Amino acid sequence: MFQHILKLIWKKKKSNFLMMLEIFVSFLILFAVWSLSVYTYRNYATPTGLSVDRVWTVYLNFNTENDTLRQQYRDLVSRYLKGVPEVEHFSFTSSNMPFSFSSSNRQFSYEGKTVLSEVMFVGDDYPAVMGMSFGPGRWFQPNDTIGGFVPIVITQCLATSLFGTEDPVGKTIKDEESTKKVVGVAPYFRHKSSYQSIENCSFQPVSKWDSDLLLKVSASATADFEARLARSIEQLGKDWTVEVQHMDDMRDTQDNTIEIPILILFVICAFLVFNVGLGMFGVLFQNISRRKGEIGLRRAIGATERQIQSYFIGETVVIAGFGLALGVFFAIQLPLLRVFDVEAGVYLWGIALALVSVLLISMLCAFYPSRQAARIYPAEALHEE
Amino acid sequence: MFTNYLKITLAVMRRRKFFTFISLFGICMTLTILIVLTAFYEHIFGGKYPEVFRNRSLFSSMIEEKDTTTDATRRGPMSVYFIKQYISTLKTPEKVGFSSTPNTVNTYGNGKKLKLYFKYTDPIFWDILAFEFLEGQPITQQNFDRNEAVVVINDQTRDDYFGKGVSAVGKTIEINGQNLRVIGVVRGSPITRLMVSADVYMPYSLQKGDPTSTSFNGPFQAIVVAKNEQDLAAVQAEFDDVVRRIPLNQDGDFKPHVLQTKLMPYFESISMGGLLGAEEGKAQQRFFTIAILFALFFMSLPAINLVNINISRILERSSEIGIRKSFGASAQTLVYQFVLENILITLMGGALALLISAGILWWFNNSHFIEYADLTINWTVVIITLVLSVVFGLMSGVLPAWRMSKLPIVEALRA
């Protein structure tokens, strides 16, 4: 049967070649789209390790270059916030807080290994503000800095790339400035968007530059309270500028920058695939109506309707198979050559899903024309010849 | 003769509506997507309201200072001091204006929270840009001389803060704890024009902080307008020369050895340039190469589809060709007819695509997805894609038709 189909396909290699080419290109496009979807979904499904519910960011600028003054101002703000009942927890932070557009990276080294990681400078109450889940170890405390080492909390991802399977707590790592002691590990901290992959991140006590704030507010905090809060903080100093943003809005903004391009890509691909489907449908329809004689003959010598139908669907699947085989050959190079830093599993899922969707589309397109073919009466078809 | 072909084409299109639909759908969809995507490109990178001089403008990049012993770097936009000292003093440009990088501030007017994008500007900024004033006037040197607390707002902010259509000039708006007097209302521009668009514009003298500071870092960007496009390179060269002789600031903890900053065309100056190698100034070319390759790959699928369908459809018309030949039509006449048919179908698809994309763009402009979006159709792209699809149509239609027209009449009639 298979050999027979091959022979017939070979007889019309010119028109079938175009169909194969079409399937090959569609496979590549679908492979890219599916891989991207699987990759994005996998990231989305990993725990974030933080909660943005009722977290407000206060961009606070003291507008002064004086370090001692800044320290005094920070104490002033802390004292004020402790007296506000709507503020459950608060923490100072560097300007690269979660879901902001800025980032700050550093090289950390341990026994000759060097790893790049995001560094956030935050306060002692930070885990409570961000609702962070916590792994081995603890968060740094006010007296931690005294021992000569700077305490640092790192994510599991950074711990694995620095220490492998060893216990990270208590180890010391270096950056350009000083030596740091790991006091705790956070299992997850995906702070750039809901679709961010697991990346290195670390936390150190607030430095002299940092003046932005993160607040966890109670459920009773309203827009009116926000206005009052902003004004009160502003009036604590002379030249201060204050701006309040809600972290869930910041996250949505970040997510949008990823969702919108993917959505556009999906729409374009849906149109492309629909177009290809229509084209295949048309060509198959035309081909089958041209092969009426052949079908009549098959029917006359005893082929059933079902057999005719499955024969034509089979032929389409074999043609598609050639295009797909070529496509898989190219697609498999991506995980083999490790072109991008993505797990091989993502590509395999991409290939599998693209295979299934192309086969489904081609079978769907072959279904109606082949049923028309099966309905041909042998007498009529042979009469025309 | 021409009307005859037209009639035949329409008859053929009507006879097999499904196939006509497939061809039209393919052409139409491809064109629509290309038109809409290029409209977005134009919207972001083309020089539109109020940046009419963008093609002869240069924008300052970040300042990057590097301590070569520890590899520590400091990057950021520049201060007013730096711009006035080293950019405003350049001799080749026509005008140098500046404004702060986009930033937001909350104001709580009428019991509701408004999030506003604000910019601090200098008076020349208003000379360079062709803002349309709905009422009032721009910030001038006089406002600076008298150190006045004034502000120019856009119509959206006026409508939200003072009420729709209410005149705002002379009234005050509270921003950052300061009461500012509105002196002008401009028609807003979309936020995608990062260098110029904002909801409120204030004189830079209102900025908080020490005005005598000689730090190079601040929140400002310069807009440098050259006399004409040919002068751009000369302006860049003069600035590069100035940068080489800037004495480095060694007062703080950070002691840099190298300072780098450039004046760049718009495309290179926004972050995307960095990915594509903005240093060599070839980012835009590279972007175009990638975009064209992508567009060709994307168009190849509908093209193969079209070729495929045309080839399988030509056989359907063998009897028509046979009859025309037997009544004396030459191969040339037949090919001519098919060419015309293909062009007609392509043009119809093109016209449909124009209608649909005009609809999509109109919808987007009115959807408030991006305020003040002003997407328009780029006719160059329309014409290029139309020509391309005609070429594909010819390739797919003419070759089989030519072959068919060589067919002996008897065989053509028999099929």
Interface residues (C-beta under 8 A of the other chain):
Chain A: S15 L18 M19 L21 E22 V25 S26 I29 N61 N63 T64 E65 E176 A223 D224 E226 A227 A230 R231 E234 Q235 D239 W240 T241 V242 E243 V244 Q245 I268 F271 L272 N275 V276 L278 G279 G282 V283 Q286 N287 R290
Chain B: F18 F19 F21 I22 F25 G26 M29 I33 T70 D71 A72 T104 V105 N106 Y108 G111 K112 K113 K115 N176 G177 K208 G209 D210 S213 S215 F297 F298 S300 L301 P302 I304 N305 L306 V307 N308 I309 I311 S312 R313 L315 E316
